[in-house]
Amino acid sequence: MRFQFQSDPGQFSYKPALFTDAIKILVSVNFGIFLLQTIARTEGMFFPLFGLVPKLVWSEFMLWQPFTYLFFHGSIWHVLINMFVLWMFGSELERLWGKKHFLKFYFVTGVGAGLVTMIIGLNSMTPIVGASGAVYGVLLAYGLTYPNRTVYLYGIIPIKSLWFVIGIGVIAFMSSFDNVSQISHLTHLSGMVIGYLMLKRPVRFNDLWFTIRKRTLEYKIKHEEKKVSQHQEIEREIDSILDKINREGFDSLTSEEHDRLYKGSQSLSRTKKKD
């Protein structure tokens, strides 16, 4: 969707810089990483490692992914549109809030959107990349902060920024039910919802980080307990088969018991090597 932004220059007593500090950093880093991945042609390696792959975050404990996925993009248009929208709508918010608060809002909405996407799609192995979750949060914040500003759709149709944001939100919500699209509309919608909650009830980042670490540790302990339980069950099964061999001889085993003994021994051997 193309649009133009109409600002009121009379609100500024000075000529604003083209890029504010936080926007300059975010745009530079995003374009720098995109240039690197394009030159290296290693999306197949970068995306599973630094994109958001829900199943890998849980099973392999790649806890950096809900953060790093924000800096990788699938195409030149993907990064261009995200950074253009971020610059257009984020610059004025940064001037209003300050660099520190703007960056906090950006990353909480972006990381939060990634976490929601990860929780809903626990078993998904499809990498999710892009800053769209955070950008949609910025869009929402702009619409609520400056509801009467005019945005021109396709450079022609004037619309109030609040209605523009509501329209974007409705589209993201309806599109989140589409399982065919390659766009993660759920991430977009999550960024907007988290942005709204942050504006209405500021988030304490330390509390949020503590909750994430607590949940991750609980999952890790549960996962380890399950592995130990499975290991003990295999040991009991093998001991039972070995007792039968001692009593009746190896030839007394059924084909099913042969398979269980072989597979169980292999599983225990692999576990010992890891230990």
N, C-alpha and C positions, 0 to 999 in steps of 0.2 A: 504494500500500500504506500503510495506516494503522498506527501503532504508538505505544506509550508507552514512556518511558524510566524505569527504576527506578534511582535513585542511592542511594548510602549516605551520608547526611548526616553520619554519625559521622566520616567521613574529613576533614571540614573543621572547623577550629577557629574559623571565622568564617562569617558568612552570605555566600555568594558573590553577586557582582553578577549581575543578570539577563543583561547582555551583557558579555562580555569585550572588550578593546580591539579586537583584530583582527576579531572577529565583528561588532562594532558597525560598523566601517568597511565591511566587505564587504557586510553587509546593507543599510546606508544607500546605498551606491553602486549596488548592484544594483536596489533599489527606486526610487532616484532616476532611473536611466537608463530603467527600465521605464515610469515615470510620464511621462518626457519623450517616449519613442517613442509612447506611447499618446495623449498630448495632440496631438502633431504628426501622428499617423497616417501616419508615413512609414516603416513597416517595409519597404516595397518599395525604399526607398533605403538605409536603415540596414543591413539584413541582407546584401545583396551587398557592401557597403563594409566593414562591421565584423564581420559574421559570418564563419565559416570556409568559404570557397569554394575547395577544393583547386586547381582549375585556374587560378583567378585568382592564387593565391599564387605558383604556378610561372611562369605566362605574363606576368602584370602586375607581379610582384614586390611584392605587397601583404603585406609581411613582418610587419605589425602584427596581421594577422588571427588567428594562433594564440594571441594574447594577448587581443585585444578581444572575441573571440567569447564569452568567459566572462561578460561583463557584459550580454549581450542575451538576452531570453527571448521565447518565442513566445506566451505567454498568461499571465494572472494566476495560474492554477493552477501553471504551470511555474515561475514565480519563487517563488511561495509555498511549494511543496513543497521546492524546492532550498534556500531560505533557512531553512525550518523544520528540515530535516535537518541543515544546516550548524550551526545554533544548538544543536540538541539534542545532537549528537555531537561537534561541534568545540569547544564551550566548555571541556569538561574537558581536552581535549588541549592547548588553549592554556594553561590554568593549569599543566599539567604541563611543557610545552615552553618556554613563553614566547612572546610576541607575534612576535618576529623569526623564530624557527624555524618557528612554525606557518604564517606567511605564506609562507615559503620552500617549505614542504611543499605548501601549497595551490596555489601558482602553478606549481611544477615538475610536479606531477601534472596540473594543468589544461592547461598549455601542452604538456606531453609527450603527453597524451591527444589533443590537437588535432593535433600533429605526426604521430603514428601514424595517425590517421584520414586526414590529408592525404596521407601517403605511400601508403597502401593504395588510396585513391580518387583517384588523380592527375587523372583527367579529369572528375571530378564537378563539376557546376555548381550543385549544391543547397547553399544556405547552411546551415551547422550553427551553432546558437546554444544558449547555456545553460551554466551552471556545473556541470553534472552530472558531467563528467570529474573535476573537482577534488573534488566532494562525494563521489563514490564512492571516491576515494582516502582521504578523511577517514574514511568508513565502515570501510574496510579497516583503517586505522590504529587506529581505536577497538576493533574486534573483536580485533585482535592484542594491543593494550595492556591491555584489560580483558575478557579472554575469558569470564569467569564472571559478568559483569553480566547482568541479566535484562531482556529486551525483551518487551513484550506486543504480539503481532500483533493488530490490530483491537481493542486494548484488552482482550483476553480471553486469548489463548493465550500462555503464558509460554515463552520460548525463550532459551537462552544467547546472548549477543551474538556469540560466535565462530561458532556455527551459523547465526545470522541472516545474518552477513556471507558465509559460505560459500554459503548459499542464494541470496543476492542475486547473488553471483559466478556461480553455475551458471546462473541465469536469464539474466544478461547474456551469458554465453558461448553458450547455446543460441539466444538471440534474435539474436545477431550474424549468424546464418546466414539470417535472415529479411530478404529484400530488399523486402518489401511494406510493412513498418512504417515510419512516419515518424520513429520514435525511433532515434537513433544509438546502438544498444547497443554497437557497437564502441568508441565513445568512453568509455562507462561501464566496459567491461572493461579498456580501456587504462589508465584512471585507477587502477583497482585494482592492475593489474600493476606499474605504475610506482611506486605507493605502497608495494607490497610490496618492490620492489627498493631503494627509498630507505631503508626501515626496516632492511633486511638489509645494505645497502651504501650508506652516505650518498653522495649525488652532489655533486661539486664543480661549483657553478653556473658558475664561470668557464670550466671545461673544456667544459661542455655548450654554453655560448654560443659558444665558439670553434669547436666542431665544427659548430654550426648555420650560423655565418657562413661557414665554410670550404666546406661543402657548397653553400650558396647561391651563393657566388662561383664555384665550379666549374661549377655549372649555368648561371649567367649567361654565363660565358666560352664554354661549349659552345654555348649558344643563339646567341650573337653570331657564333661561327665558322660555324655552320650557315647563318645569314642571309647572311654574306659569301660562302660557297660557292655558295648558291643565286643570289645576285646575279651572281657571275662566270659561272655556267653560263648564265644568261639573256643576259648580254652576248655570250658566245661564240656562242650560237644566233642572236642578232640580227645579229652580224657576218657569220655564214655566209650568212644570207638576203640581207643587203645586198651581199655579194660576188656572189651569184647575179644580183641586179638589175643590178649594174654590167656583168656579162658578157653576160646574156641579155635584160635588160629586165624591167620590172615585170610585164608580161603573162605572163611565164614562170612566175610563182609559182602554186603550187597553192592551193586553198582552205584547206588545212590550214596552209600556210606563211603565208598572209594572216592567219589567226587567231593563229598564234604570234607574228608580227611585231607585231600590234596589242596583244595581251595583254602581251607582253614589254615593249613601249614604255611601256604604262600602268604596269606594275610598277616599271620603272626611274624613271619620272616621280614616282611616289608616294614612292619611296625618297629621291630627291633633295630633295623638299619637306620630308621629315622631317629630313634632314641639315641 
